[in-house]
Amino acid sequence: MAKRHEDYSCGTGCPVEASLEIIGAKWKGGTIFHLLDGELRFSELRRRMPNVTQRILAKALRELEADGIIARRVYPTVPPQVGYRLTEDGERLRPMVLGLAEWGRERLGARSARELVAAE
């Protein structure tokens, strides 16, 4: 994990900073969310997140794997297939990610309602 800080003993907010350093990049949350459904191949993740580039998704997957959030499995096929799944640590994020998804749906619904009212 690339650390911005050498020490996270700076106060009560530091555990949040340390957590967000691991999962806070733009596409990591979506990647974790989609892996809640189970193992997915790279191409399946790309289809579920069409706005992410191949390079950025590959980088996010490498970082999540290095941090122990996801596991990578290479299948001995030609051409080789690679599957990604959440590790035990990744599964521990399930309630938080589902909570963020619900909060996001509520925010999007509120924004859509405001836009409808403003358009009238």
Buried (B, 14 or more C-beta within 10 A) or exposed (E): EEEEEEEBEEEEEEEEBBEEBBBEBEBBBBBBBBBBEEEBBBEBBBEBBEEBEEEBBBBBBEBBBEBEBBBEEEEEEEEEEEBBBBBEEBBEBBEEBEEBBEEEEEEEEEEEEEEEEEEE
